[in-house]
Amino acid sequence: MDINGPAEQFIVCSRAIYQRVINMENIELKSLVTEDGYLELFLESGELPEPGDEHVIIEMQASPINPSDMGPLLGPADMSTAEQIGTDENPRIRAAIPEAMRGVVAPRVGKALTFGNEGAGIVVAAGASELAQSLLGKTVAVLGGAMYSKYRMMKAKVCLIMPEGTTPAEAASCFVNPLTAMGMVETMRAEGHTALVHTAAASNLGQMLQKHCINEGVQLVNIVRKQEQVDILKSIGAKHVCNSSDDDFTEKLIDALAETGATVAFDATGGGTLAGQILAAMEVAASRQGGGNAYGSTVHKQVYIYGGLDTSPTTFKRAFGMAWGMGGWLLTPFLQKIGFEAAQKLREKVAAEIKTTFASTYVSEASLEDVLSVEAVQVYSKMATGEKYLINPSK
């Protein structure tokens, strides 16, 4: 197909491709909460819509399972109870939702929902607009939900065009992790901090953040819980890595905070005592610089919780003075706050560095059918560091 010819040829080609696409059913991964207290995952076929003038249809070839996908996809279901209730031709998994948690998902009862925050694929059909037509045959990355689908229709203007030679698998994680990493650094700067702390730091996101901080000349204190995670970060150039399993964790953390001057942290664990430990360590590090009073140091210390790897309550002891804050941080509000143009510049930076700073690795690539096995769901639902799954809906 020649996509360099006149606009009329674009439209002819697009319609020809669309006719071939529409003859193939769209398939979507769906999640359903039942009246009797179960969560079910299954595949559902549907009619592929015709693209409007400003839209394109993307054959989805790669979509990651991010921690941010897990909550909506699996809800509070106990995946240790997962069982296969479908057939080889129509796989279907069911898992029990604890009775105490059923009220949380009551609004979802009887509604089959689609999920998948981000992904990448090839544009196989397009509307009549010049921009839409220009994307035909291109590899693009997109953010917008329902990415665990064989095809996805999106507005052309929100598609991120990938550099020549980039595969959909390489482009799959263009948004959630890279933009979160850059968003953390931009938030740090906007609020007047000069260095930052990150927990669960050996994750795919954590490794991106470490590389980005090196590129930007920003000092980063990483917190992990295993020696092998320390080794991972050290291998990519991390200077400050504190292992929370070490007996001298608190002392090492205080030393790293004093050396870097980090006064803002982004915590992926959410629950437990870690956020409070970080604030207390920041207070001790700040007191080394003097300038305190009866209420503690006057340096503002901030922890943003952006994840929920630990689902227990967040608890802390008030051992960090009065100049502190603890709150939530999410990517979407951050992008809305900075506006479309600023966000687009960040997206373009991701595309330019998708094979270096923002490269992702996956433990397995699975088809939509593969995801619906008891063995697979019990692995990817753990959200373990280094065990990130990639779904290929066209596989």
BALOBA-1460 file (C-alpha; in Angstrom, 3 decimals):
// residues 395
<rec num="1" residu="m" x="0.000" y="0.000" z="0.000"/>
<rec num="2" residu="d" x="1.335" y="3.413" z="-0.981"/>
<rec num="3" residu="i" x="0.533" y="5.881" z="1.789"/>
<rec num="4" residu="n" x="2.425" y="8.679" z="0.080"/>
<rec num="5" residu="g" x="-0.076" y="9.245" z="-2.700"/>
<rec num="6" residu="p" x="-3.007" y="11.707" z="-2.932"/>
<rec num="7" residu="a" x="-5.690" y="11.963" z="-0.278"/>
<rec num="8" residu="e" x="-8.173" y="10.186" z="-2.551"/>
<rec num="9" residu="q" x="-5.913" y="7.161" z="-2.620"/>
<rec num="10" residu="f" x="-5.650" y="7.255" z="1.159"/>
<rec num="11" residu="i" x="-9.417" y="6.968" z="1.449"/>
<rec num="12" residu="v" x="-9.656" y="4.135" z="-1.044"/>
<rec num="13" residu="c" x="-6.932" y="2.211" z="0.773"/>
<rec num="14" residu="s" x="-8.505" y="2.900" z="4.131"/>
<rec num="15" residu="r" x="-11.892" y="1.610" z="3.027"/>
<rec num="16" residu="a" x="-10.358" y="-1.495" z="1.525"/>
<rec num="17" residu="i" x="-8.540" y="-2.245" z="4.741"/>
<rec num="18" residu="y" x="-11.641" y="-1.488" z="6.771"/>
<rec num="19" residu="q" x="-13.683" y="-3.982" z="4.783"/>
<rec num="20" residu="r" x="-11.139" y="-6.684" z="5.611"/>
<rec num="21" residu="v" x="-11.101" y="-5.661" z="9.283"/>
<rec num="22" residu="i" x="-14.871" y="-5.560" z="9.668"/>
<rec num="23" residu="n" x="-15.119" y="-9.133" z="8.407"/>
<rec num="24" residu="m" x="-13.088" y="-10.141" z="11.455"/>
<rec num="25" residu="e" x="-14.857" y="-9.853" z="14.788"/>
<rec num="26" residu="n" x="-13.467" y="-7.726" z="17.551"/>
<rec num="27" residu="i" x="-12.647" y="-9.620" z="20.743"/>
<rec num="28" residu="e" x="-12.427" y="-7.983" z="24.166"/>
<rec num="29" residu="l" x="-11.363" y="-9.203" z="27.598"/>
<rec num="30" residu="k" x="-14.138" y="-8.429" z="30.069"/>
<rec num="31" residu="s" x="-14.558" y="-8.461" z="33.830"/>
<rec num="32" residu="l" x="-17.931" y="-9.101" z="35.469"/>
<rec num="33" residu="v" x="-19.100" y="-9.069" z="39.092"/>
<rec num="34" residu="t" x="-21.985" y="-11.485" z="39.607"/>
<rec num="35" residu="e" x="-24.921" y="-11.248" z="42.006"/>
<rec num="36" residu="d" x="-23.743" y="-14.322" z="43.913"/>
<rec num="37" residu="g" x="-20.366" y="-12.769" z="44.817"/>
<rec num="38" residu="y" x="-17.953" y="-13.842" z="42.122"/>
<rec num="39" residu="l" x="-15.712" y="-12.024" z="39.686"/>
<rec num="40" residu="e" x="-15.546" y="-13.555" z="36.219"/>
<rec num="41" residu="l" x="-13.074" y="-12.928" z="33.386"/>
<rec num="42" residu="f" x="-14.028" y="-13.924" z="29.852"/>
<rec num="43" residu="l" x="-13.780" y="-12.961" z="26.180"/>
<rec num="44" residu="e" x="-16.636" y="-11.344" z="24.318"/>
<rec num="45" residu="s" x="-17.033" y="-10.751" z="20.603"/>
<rec num="46" residu="g" x="-18.511" y="-7.550" z="19.269"/>
<rec num="47" residu="e" x="-19.118" y="-5.559" z="16.111"/>
<rec num="48" residu="l" x="-16.227" y="-3.361" z="15.031"/>
<rec num="49" residu="p" x="-17.443" y="0.240" z="14.604"/>
<rec num="50" residu="e" x="-16.712" y="2.207" z="11.457"/>
<rec num="51" residu="p" x="-14.201" y="4.979" z="12.163"/>
<rec num="52" residu="g" x="-15.391" y="8.571" z="12.061"/>
<rec num="53" residu="d" x="-13.478" y="11.177" z="10.071"/>
<rec num="54" residu="e" x="-11.083" y="11.935" z="12.958"/>
<rec num="55" residu="h" x="-10.681" y="8.355" z="14.143"/>
<rec num="56" residu="v" x="-8.440" y="5.392" z="13.407"/>
<rec num="57" residu="i" x="-8.747" y="1.690" z="14.099"/>
<rec num="58" residu="i" x="-5.693" y="0.084" z="15.656"/>
<rec num="59" residu="e" x="-4.933" y="-3.611" z="15.587"/>
<rec num="60" residu="m" x="-3.701" y="-3.970" z="19.157"/>
<rec num="61" residu="q" x="-0.544" y="-6.067" z="19.366"/>
<rec num="62" residu="a" x="0.777" y="-5.225" z="22.834"/>
<rec num="63" residu="s" x="-0.773" y="-4.047" z="26.100"/>
<rec num="64" residu="p" x="0.889" y="-4.408" z="29.524"/>
<rec num="65" residu="i" x="-0.774" y="-5.536" z="32.725"/>
<rec num="66" residu="n" x="0.146" y="-2.669" z="35.036"/>
<rec num="67" residu="p" x="-0.544" y="-2.556" z="38.771"/>
<rec num="68" residu="s" x="-3.029" y="0.210" z="37.970"/>
<rec num="69" residu="d" x="-4.920" y="-2.276" z="35.770"/>
<rec num="70" residu="m" x="-5.171" y="-4.918" z="38.486"/>
<rec num="71" residu="g" x="-7.550" y="-3.107" z="40.827"/>
<rec num="72" residu="p" x="-10.272" y="-2.492" z="38.240"/>
<rec num="73" residu="l" x="-9.744" y="-5.796" z="36.402"/>
<rec num="74" residu="l" x="-9.758" y="-8.132" z="39.407"/>
<rec num="75" residu="g" x="-11.373" y="-5.951" z="42.057"/>
<rec num="76" residu="p" x="-11.202" y="-7.408" z="45.579"/>
<rec num="77" residu="a" x="-11.555" y="-11.000" z="44.321"/>
<rec num="78" residu="d" x="-9.438" y="-13.629" z="46.070"/>
<rec num="79" residu="m" x="-7.471" y="-15.011" z="43.141"/>
<rec num="80" residu="s" x="-6.302" y="-18.023" z="45.163"/>
<rec num="81" residu="t" x="-9.881" y="-19.280" z="44.636"/>
<rec num="82" residu="a" x="-9.719" y="-18.868" z="40.855"/>
<rec num="83" residu="e" x="-11.164" y="-21.746" z="38.868"/>
<rec num="84" residu="q" x="-11.782" y="-22.436" z="35.197"/>
<rec num="85" residu="i" x="-15.510" y="-22.626" z="34.475"/>
<rec num="86" residu="g" x="-15.354" y="-22.245" z="30.694"/>
<rec num="87" residu="t" x="-14.175" y="-24.470" z="27.874"/>
<rec num="88" residu="d" x="-11.056" y="-24.615" z="25.709"/>
<rec num="89" residu="e" x="-12.983" y="-22.751" z="23.007"/>
<rec num="90" residu="n" x="-14.541" y="-20.232" z="25.422"/>
<rec num="91" residu="p" x="-12.295" y="-19.892" z="28.497"/>
<rec num="92" residu="r" x="-13.838" y="-18.269" z="31.562"/>
<rec num="93" residu="i" x="-12.323" y="-17.820" z="35.015"/>
<rec num="94" residu="r" x="-14.231" y="-17.310" z="38.236"/>
<rec num="95" residu="a" x="-12.894" y="-16.185" z="41.642"/>
<rec num="96" residu="a" x="-14.744" y="-15.539" z="44.890"/>
<rec num="97" residu="i" x="-15.089" y="-12.031" z="46.287"/>
<rec num="98" residu="p" x="-14.825" y="-12.020" z="50.120"/>
<rec num="99" residu="e" x="-18.222" y="-11.247" z="51.616"/>
<rec num="100" residu="a" x="-16.868" y="-8.237" z="53.502"/>
<rec num="101" residu="m" x="-15.719" y="-6.666" z="50.212"/>
<rec num="102" residu="r" x="-18.830" y="-7.239" z="48.112"/>
<rec num="103" residu="g" x="-20.291" y="-3.863" z="48.954"/>
<rec num="104" residu="v" x="-17.262" y="-2.161" z="47.377"/>
<rec num="105" residu="v" x="-18.084" y="-3.613" z="43.965"/>
<rec num="106" residu="a" x="-21.879" y="-3.551" z="44.278"/>
<rec num="107" residu="p" x="-22.203" y="-0.874" z="41.534"/>
<rec num="108" residu="r" x="-20.460" y="-3.276" z="39.110"/>
<rec num="109" residu="v" x="-22.865" y="-6.199" z="39.581"/>
<rec num="110" residu="g" x="-24.114" y="-7.456" z="36.221"/>
<rec num="111" residu="k" x="-21.939" y="-5.088" z="34.159"/>
<rec num="112" residu="a" x="-19.305" y="-6.611" z="31.877"/>
<rec num="113" residu="l" x="-16.510" y="-4.020" z="31.722"/>
<rec num="114" residu="t" x="-13.424" y="-3.644" z="29.542"/>
<rec num="115" residu="f" x="-9.972" y="-2.768" z="30.860"/>
<rec num="116" residu="g" x="-6.352" y="-2.103" z="29.904"/>
<rec num="117" residu="n" x="-5.016" y="1.435" z="30.318"/>
<rec num="118" residu="e" x="-2.475" y="1.548" z="27.500"/>
<rec num="119" residu="g" x="-1.080" y="-0.327" z="24.541"/>
<rec num="120" residu="a" x="0.314" y="-0.188" z="21.030"/>
<rec num="121" residu="g" x="-0.432" y="-1.560" z="17.608"/>
<rec num="122" residu="i" x="-0.721" y="-0.889" z="13.888"/>
<rec num="123" residu="v" x="-3.265" y="1.505" z="12.379"/>
<rec num="124" residu="v" x="-5.273" y="-0.604" z="9.922"/>
<rec num="125" residu="a" x="-8.150" y="1.739" z="9.104"/>
<rec num="126" residu="a" x="-8.754" y="5.470" z="9.257"/>
<rec num="127" residu="g" x="-11.363" y="8.154" z="8.801"/>
<rec num="128" residu="a" x="-11.253" y="10.767" z="6.053"/>
<rec num="129" residu="s" x="-9.305" y="13.484" z="7.866"/>
<rec num="130" residu="e" x="-5.751" y="14.194" z="6.766"/>
<rec num="131" residu="l" x="-4.323" y="13.377" z="10.177"/>
<rec num="132" residu="a" x="-6.186" y="10.077" z="10.453"/>
<rec num="133" residu="q" x="-5.141" y="9.045" z="6.950"/>
<rec num="134" residu="s" x="-1.507" y="9.906" z="7.661"/>
<rec num="135" residu="l" x="-1.420" y="7.239" z="10.395"/>
<rec num="136" residu="l" x="-2.320" y="4.292" z="8.156"/>
<rec num="137" residu="g" x="0.220" y="1.536" z="8.560"/>
<rec num="138" residu="k" x="2.018" y="3.344" z="11.391"/>
<rec num="139" residu="t" x="2.913" y="1.891" z="14.774"/>
<rec num="140" residu="v" x="1.221" y="4.004" z="17.427"/>
<rec num="141" residu="a" x="0.882" y="3.949" z="21.200"/>
<rec num="142" residu="v" x="-2.383" y="4.923" z="22.881"/>
<rec num="143" residu="l" x="-3.819" y="5.556" z="26.339"/>
<rec num="144" residu="g" x="-7.519" y="5.427" z="27.044"/>
<rec num="145" residu="g" x="-8.817" y="2.140" z="28.456"/>
<rec num="146" residu="a" x="-10.221" y="-1.024" z="26.839"/>
<rec num="147" residu="m" x="-6.810" y="-1.928" z="25.414"/>
<rec num="148" residu="y" x="-7.253" y="-5.640" z="26.111"/>
<rec num="149" residu="s" x="-9.044" y="-5.841" z="22.775"/>
<rec num="150" residu="k" x="-8.083" y="-7.112" z="19.338"/>
<rec num="151" residu="y" x="-8.999" y="-3.739" z="17.819"/>
<rec num="152" residu="r" x="-9.354" y="-0.303" z="19.371"/>
<rec num="153" residu="m" x="-10.817" y="2.837" z="17.813"/>
<rec num="154" residu="m" x="-9.207" y="6.096" z="18.950"/>
<rec num="155" residu="k" x="-9.086" y="9.716" z="17.868"/>
<rec num="156" residu="a" x="-6.085" y="10.234" z="15.613"/>
<rec num="157" residu="k" x="-4.850" y="13.228" z="17.609"/>
<rec num="158" residu="v" x="-4.266" y="11.153" z="20.757"/>
<rec num="159" residu="c" x="-2.136" y="8.531" z="18.995"/>
<rec num="160" residu="l" x="1.573" y="8.722" z="19.730"/>
<rec num="161" residu="i" x="3.486" y="7.942" z="16.534"/>
<rec num="162" residu="m" x="6.501" y="5.773" z="17.240"/>
<rec num="163" residu="p" x="9.902" y="6.183" z="15.549"/>
<rec num="164" residu="e" x="10.618" y="3.988" z="12.538"/>
<rec num="165" residu="g" x="11.700" y="0.519" z="13.619"/>
<rec num="166" residu="t" x="9.844" y="0.521" z="16.935"/>
<rec num="167" residu="t" x="7.769" y="-2.601" z="17.527"/>
<rec num="168" residu="p" x="4.374" y="-2.561" z="19.269"/>
<rec num="169" residu="a" x="5.900" y="-4.569" z="22.141"/>
<rec num="170" residu="e" x="8.538" y="-1.865" z="22.629"/>
<rec num="171" residu="a" x="5.865" y="0.840" z="22.470"/>
<rec num="172" residu="a" x="3.311" y="-0.881" z="24.708"/>
<rec num="173" residu="s" x="4.279" y="0.894" z="27.942"/>
<rec num="174" residu="c" x="4.613" y="4.417" z="26.561"/>
<rec num="175" residu="f" x="2.332" y="6.166" z="29.008"/>
<rec num="176" residu="v" x="1.638" y="4.925" z="32.519"/>
<rec num="177" residu="n" x="5.171" y="4.190" z="33.733"/>
<rec num="178" residu="p" x="7.221" y="6.704" z="31.682"/>
<rec num="179" residu="l" x="4.836" y="9.603" z="32.284"/>
<rec num="180" residu="t" x="4.591" y="8.711" z="35.964"/>
<rec num="181" residu="a" x="8.389" y="8.756" z="36.249"/>
<rec num="182" residu="m" x="8.615" y="12.147" z="34.545"/>
<rec num="183" residu="g" x="5.599" y="13.402" z="36.489"/>
<rec num="184" residu="m" x="7.339" y="12.649" z="39.770"/>
<rec num="185" residu="v" x="10.385" y="14.675" z="38.767"/>
<rec num="186" residu="e" x="8.241" y="17.541" z="37.466"/>
<rec num="187" residu="t" x="6.189" y="17.548" z="40.691"/>
<rec num="188" residu="m" x="9.406" y="17.628" z="42.716"/>
<rec num="189" residu="r" x="10.604" y="20.673" z="40.790"/>
<rec num="190" residu="a" x="7.276" y="22.493" z="40.854"/>
<rec num="191" residu="e" x="7.065" y="22.180" z="44.642"/>
<rec num="192" residu="g" x="10.596" y="23.382" z="45.280"/>
<rec num="193" residu="h" x="12.225" y="20.097" z="46.264"/>
<rec num="194" residu="t" x="15.636" y="19.179" z="44.868"/>
<rec num="195" residu="a" x="15.811" y="15.394" z="45.267"/>
<rec num="196" residu="l" x="13.321" y="12.592" z="45.768"/>
<rec num="197" residu="v" x="12.657" y="9.163" z="47.269"/>
<rec num="198" residu="h" x="10.926" y="6.225" z="45.582"/>
<rec num="199" residu="t" x="9.685" y="2.960" z="47.094"/>
<rec num="200" residu="a" x="9.273" y="-0.431" z="45.382"/>
<rec num="201" residu="a" x="12.058" y="1.071" z="43.341"/>
<rec num="202" residu="a" x="13.243" y="-1.969" z="41.375"/>
<rec num="203" residu="s" x="9.963" y="-2.164" z="39.459"/>
<rec num="204" residu="n" x="9.702" y="-1.415" z="35.761"/>
<rec num="205" residu="l" x="8.669" y="2.121" z="36.709"/>
<rec num="206" residu="g" x="11.414" y="2.403" z="39.301"/>
<rec num="207" residu="q" x="14.117" y="1.511" z="36.811"/>
<rec num="208" residu="m" x="12.761" y="4.099" z="34.369"/>
<rec num="209" residu="l" x="12.748" y="6.719" z="37.122"/>
<rec num="210" residu="q" x="16.354" y="5.924" z="38.022"/>
<rec num="211" residu="k" x="17.505" y="6.289" z="34.400"/>
<rec num="212" residu="h" x="15.493" y="9.494" z="33.961"/>
<rec num="213" residu="c" x="16.960" y="10.992" z="37.148"/>
<rec num="214" residu="i" x="20.490" y="10.206" z="35.950"/>
<rec num="215" residu="n" x="19.725" y="11.939" z="32.644"/>
<rec num="216" residu="e" x="18.241" y="14.952" z="34.443"/>
<rec num="217" residu="g" x="20.951" y="15.224" z="37.093"/>
<rec num="218" residu="v" x="18.447" y="14.583" z="39.894"/>
<rec num="219" residu="q" x="19.477" y="12.692" z="43.022"/>
<rec num="220" residu="l" x="17.226" y="9.747" z="43.839"/>
<rec num="221" residu="v" x="16.977" y="7.602" z="46.963"/>
<rec num="222" residu="n" x="15.619" y="4.141" z="46.121"/>
<rec num="223" residu="i" x="13.928" y="1.900" z="48.694"/>
<rec num="224" residu="v" x="13.605" y="-1.849" z="47.992"/>
<rec num="225" residu="r" x="13.140" y="-4.964" z="50.123"/>
<rec num="226" residu="k" x="15.490" y="-7.572" z="48.614"/>
<rec num="227" residu="q" x="19.209" y="-7.718" z="47.861"/>
<rec num="228" residu="e" x="18.587" y="-8.793" z="44.259"/>
<rec num="229" residu="q" x="16.590" y="-5.589" z="43.803"/>
<rec num="230" residu="v" x="19.513" y="-3.600" z="45.158"/>
<rec num="231" residu="d" x="21.705" y="-5.314" z="42.566"/>
<rec num="232" residu="i" x="19.285" y="-4.483" z="39.732"/>
<rec num="233" residu="l" x="19.330" y="-0.779" z="40.529"/>
<rec num="234" residu="k" x="23.059" y="-0.623" z="41.128"/>
<rec num="235" residu="s" x="23.605" y="-2.224" z="37.709"/>
<rec num="236" residu="i" x="21.856" y="0.711" z="35.990"/>
<rec num="237" residu="g" x="23.762" y="3.380" z="37.864"/>
<rec num="238" residu="a" x="21.833" y="3.939" z="41.111"/>
<rec num="239" residu="k" x="23.919" y="5.509" z="43.866"/>
<rec num="240" residu="h" x="21.492" y="5.403" z="46.796"/>
<rec num="241" residu="v" x="19.624" y="2.117" z="47.340"/>
<rec num="242" residu="c" x="18.277" y="1.242" z="50.792"/>
<rec num="243" residu="n" x="17.077" y="-2.284" z="51.571"/>
<rec num="244" residu="s" x="14.207" y="-2.215" z="54.066"/>
<rec num="245" residu="s" x="15.063" y="-5.787" z="55.081"/>
<rec num="246" residu="d" x="18.488" y="-4.767" z="56.407"/>
<rec num="247" residu="d" x="18.941" y="-4.299" z="60.145"/>
<rec num="248" residu="d" x="20.501" y="-0.884" z="59.564"/>
<rec num="249" residu="f" x="17.870" y="0.272" z="57.033"/>
<rec num="250" residu="t" x="16.844" y="3.352" z="59.020"/>
<rec num="251" residu="e" x="20.421" y="4.526" z="59.497"/>
<rec num="252" residu="k" x="21.246" y="4.067" z="55.808"/>
<rec num="253" residu="l" x="18.070" y="5.863" z="54.792"/>
<rec num="254" residu="i" x="18.844" y="8.847" z="57.042"/>
<rec num="255" residu="d" x="22.377" y="9.041" z="55.636"/>
<rec num="256" residu="a" x="21.083" y="8.966" z="52.046"/>
<rec num="257" residu="l" x="18.502" y="11.661" z="52.790"/>
<rec num="258" residu="a" x="21.086" y="13.855" z="54.487"/>
<rec num="259" residu="e" x="23.468" y="13.491" z="51.547"/>
<rec num="260" residu="t" x="20.885" y="14.138" z="48.825"/>
<rec num="261" residu="g" x="18.607" y="16.581" z="50.646"/>
<rec num="262" residu="a" x="15.556" y="14.643" z="49.422"/>
<rec num="263" residu="t" x="12.383" y="16.005" z="51.004"/>
<rec num="264" residu="v" x="9.672" y="14.478" z="48.787"/>
<rec num="265" residu="a" x="8.872" y="10.786" z="48.409"/>
<rec num="266" residu="f" x="6.599" y="8.761" z="46.132"/>
<rec num="267" residu="d" x="5.361" y="5.607" z="47.826"/>
<rec num="268" residu="a" x="4.006" y="2.680" z="45.812"/>
<rec num="269" residu="t" x="3.203" y="0.525" z="48.845"/>
<rec num="270" residu="g" x="0.555" y="2.760" z="50.385"/>
<rec num="271" residu="g" x="-0.248" y="0.733" z="53.477"/>
<rec num="272" residu="g" x="1.835" y="-0.110" z="56.514"/>
<rec num="273" residu="t" x="4.443" y="2.036" z="58.224"/>
<rec num="274" residu="l" x="6.855" y="2.885" z="55.406"/>
<rec num="275" residu="a" x="5.482" y="6.359" z="54.598"/>
<rec num="276" residu="g" x="5.818" y="7.366" z="58.256"/>
<rec num="277" residu="q" x="9.315" y="5.907" z="58.438"/>
<rec num="278" residu="i" x="10.364" y="8.032" z="55.468"/>
<rec num="279" residu="l" x="8.991" y="11.228" z="57.016"/>
<rec num="280" residu="a" x="10.709" y="10.449" z="60.332"/>
<rec num="281" residu="a" x="14.013" y="9.806" z="58.543"/>
<rec num="282" residu="m" x="13.634" y="13.078" z="56.626"/>
<rec num="283" residu="e" x="13.144" y="14.881" z="59.940"/>
<rec num="284" residu="v" x="16.339" y="13.423" z="61.396"/>
<rec num="285" residu="a" x="18.261" y="14.256" z="58.208"/>
<rec num="286" residu="a" x="16.918" y="17.834" z="58.252"/>
<rec num="287" residu="s" x="17.818" y="18.288" z="61.918"/>
<rec num="288" residu="r" x="21.464" y="17.654" z="61.027"/>
<rec num="289" residu="q" x="21.336" y="20.915" z="59.087"/>
<rec num="290" residu="g" x="20.017" y="22.859" z="62.095"/>
<rec num="291" residu="g" x="17.262" y="25.466" z="61.913"/>
<rec num="292" residu="g" x="14.759" y="23.542" z="64.026"/>
<rec num="293" residu="n" x="12.558" y="24.698" z="66.923"/>
<rec num="294" residu="a" x="10.248" y="23.194" z="69.528"/>
<rec num="295" residu="y" x="8.035" y="21.924" z="66.716"/>
<rec num="296" residu="g" x="10.826" y="20.201" z="64.820"/>
<rec num="297" residu="s" x="12.598" y="21.221" z="61.639"/>
<rec num="298" residu="t" x="11.105" y="23.955" z="59.480"/>
<rec num="299" residu="v" x="11.864" y="22.007" z="56.281"/>
<rec num="300" residu="h" x="8.656" y="20.774" z="54.649"/>
<rec num="301" residu="k" x="8.650" y="17.024" z="54.133"/>
<rec num="302" residu="q" x="6.155" y="15.406" z="51.767"/>
<rec num="303" residu="v" x="5.150" y="11.819" z="50.978"/>
<rec num="304" residu="y" x="2.833" y="11.093" z="48.060"/>
<rec num="305" residu="i" x="1.132" y="7.700" z="48.026"/>
<rec num="306" residu="y" x="0.518" y="6.644" z="44.428"/>
<rec num="307" residu="g" x="0.016" y="2.874" z="44.757"/>
<rec num="308" residu="g" x="-1.449" y="0.185" z="46.978"/>
<rec num="309" residu="l" x="0.911" y="-2.778" z="46.971"/>
<rec num="310" residu="d" x="0.279" y="-3.030" z="50.715"/>
<rec num="311" residu="t" x="-3.484" y="-3.046" z="51.302"/>
<rec num="312" residu="s" x="-3.248" y="-2.695" z="55.089"/>
<rec num="313" residu="p" x="-4.027" y="0.659" z="56.776"/>
<rec num="314" residu="t" x="-1.411" y="3.417" z="56.515"/>
<rec num="315" residu="t" x="-0.031" y="3.952" z="60.017"/>
<rec num="316" residu="f" x="2.618" y="6.295" z="61.378"/>
<rec num="317" residu="k" x="3.975" y="7.858" z="64.548"/>
<rec num="318" residu="r" x="4.172" y="11.638" z="64.685"/>
<rec num="319" residu="a" x="7.948" y="11.788" z="64.934"/>
<rec num="320" residu="f" x="8.596" y="14.333" z="62.202"/>
<rec num="321" residu="g" x="7.644" y="17.738" z="63.542"/>
<rec num="322" residu="m" x="4.893" y="19.878" z="62.052"/>
<rec num="323" residu="a" x="6.257" y="20.747" z="58.596"/>
<rec num="324" residu="w" x="5.035" y="17.688" z="56.718"/>
<rec num="325" residu="g" x="2.379" y="16.397" z="54.394"/>
<rec num="326" residu="m" x="1.002" y="13.057" z="53.257"/>
<rec num="327" residu="g" x="-1.369" y="12.737" z="50.341"/>
<rec num="328" residu="g" x="-2.208" y="10.984" z="47.112"/>
<rec num="329" residu="w" x="-0.683" y="11.404" z="43.656"/>
<rec num="330" residu="l" x="-2.083" y="10.104" z="40.383"/>
<rec num="331" residu="l" x="-0.893" y="10.507" z="36.817"/>
<rec num="332" residu="t" x="-4.160" y="11.647" z="35.217"/>
<rec num="333" residu="p" x="-4.717" y="14.687" z="37.502"/>
<rec num="334" residu="f" x="-1.056" y="15.621" z="37.014"/>
<rec num="335" residu="l" x="-1.428" y="15.589" z="33.226"/>
<rec num="336" residu="q" x="-4.638" y="17.586" z="33.431"/>
<rec num="337" residu="k" x="-2.926" y="20.139" z="35.638"/>
<rec num="338" residu="i" x="0.003" y="20.755" z="33.278"/>
<rec num="339" residu="g" x="-2.204" y="20.889" z="30.172"/>
<rec num="340" residu="f" x="-2.198" y="19.202" z="26.771"/>
<rec num="341" residu="e" x="0.827" y="20.963" z="25.277"/>
<rec num="342" residu="a" x="3.131" y="20.253" z="28.223"/>
<rec num="343" residu="a" x="1.875" y="16.673" z="28.426"/>
<rec num="344" residu="q" x="2.478" y="16.221" z="24.693"/>
<rec num="345" residu="k" x="6.110" y="17.258" z="25.116"/>
<rec num="346" residu="l" x="6.511" y="14.562" z="27.751"/>
<rec num="347" residu="r" x="4.913" y="11.992" z="25.434"/>
<rec num="348" residu="e" x="7.261" y="12.941" z="22.617"/>
<rec num="349" residu="k" x="10.226" y="12.513" z="24.944"/>
<rec num="350" residu="v" x="8.985" y="9.028" z="25.779"/>
<rec num="351" residu="a" x="8.747" y="8.124" z="22.079"/>
<rec num="352" residu="a" x="12.277" y="9.405" z="21.444"/>
<rec num="353" residu="e" x="13.711" y="7.359" z="24.355"/>
<rec num="354" residu="i" x="11.487" y="4.271" z="24.193"/>
<rec num="355" residu="k" x="14.433" y="1.948" z="23.537"/>
<rec num="356" residu="t" x="16.677" y="3.453" z="26.210"/>
<rec num="357" residu="t" x="15.425" y="5.399" z="29.240"/>
<rec num="358" residu="f" x="11.850" y="4.173" z="28.973"/>
<rec num="359" residu="a" x="12.410" y="0.632" z="27.723"/>
<rec num="360" residu="s" x="10.243" y="-2.044" z="29.362"/>
<rec num="361" residu="t" x="10.838" y="-5.730" z="29.933"/>
<rec num="362" residu="y" x="8.250" y="-8.474" z="30.388"/>
<rec num="363" residu="v" x="8.347" y="-11.931" z="31.889"/>
<rec num="364" residu="s" x="5.836" y="-13.309" z="29.402"/>
<rec num="365" residu="e" x="3.791" y="-12.392" z="26.339"/>
<rec num="366" residu="a" x="0.316" y="-13.867" z="26.410"/>
<rec num="367" residu="s" x="-2.675" y="-13.959" z="24.094"/>
<rec num="368" residu="l" x="-6.101" y="-12.960" z="25.378"/>
<rec num="369" residu="e" x="-6.874" y="-16.668" z="25.744"/>
<rec num="370" residu="d" x="-3.625" y="-17.293" z="27.665"/>
<rec num="371" residu="v" x="-4.594" y="-14.659" z="30.234"/>
<rec num="372" residu="l" x="-7.680" y="-16.723" z="31.062"/>
<rec num="373" residu="s" x="-5.830" y="-19.618" z="32.654"/>
<rec num="374" residu="v" x="-5.803" y="-20.179" z="36.397"/>
<rec num="375" residu="e" x="-2.009" y="-20.502" z="36.379"/>
<rec num="376" residu="a" x="-1.495" y="-17.183" z="34.561"/>
<rec num="377" residu="v" x="-3.928" y="-15.134" z="36.634"/>
<rec num="378" residu="q" x="-2.369" y="-16.313" z="39.877"/>
<rec num="379" residu="v" x="1.022" y="-15.086" z="38.614"/>
<rec num="380" residu="y" x="0.144" y="-11.689" z="37.176"/>
<rec num="381" residu="s" x="-2.268" y="-10.823" z="39.991"/>
<rec num="382" residu="k" x="0.659" y="-10.883" z="42.472"/>
<rec num="383" residu="m" x="2.222" y="-7.819" z="40.767"/>
<rec num="384" residu="a" x="5.655" y="-9.135" z="41.723"/>
<rec num="385" residu="t" x="8.735" y="-7.092" z="40.802"/>
<rec num="386" residu="g" x="10.234" y="-8.391" z="37.548"/>
<rec num="387" residu="e" x="7.104" y="-10.353" z="36.579"/>
<rec num="388" residu="k" x="5.303" y="-7.898" z="34.314"/>
<rec num="389" residu="y" x="2.960" y="-9.481" z="31.760"/>
<rec num="390" residu="l" x="2.363" y="-8.271" z="28.204"/>
<rec num="391" residu="i" x="-0.882" y="-9.115" z="26.444"/>
<rec num="392" residu="n" x="-0.834" y="-9.466" z="22.660"/>
<rec num="393" residu="p" x="-4.523" y="-9.341" z="21.663"/>
<rec num="394" residu="s" x="-3.656" y="-10.263" z="18.057"/>
<rec num="395" residu="k" x="-1.648" y="-13.342" z="19.050"/>
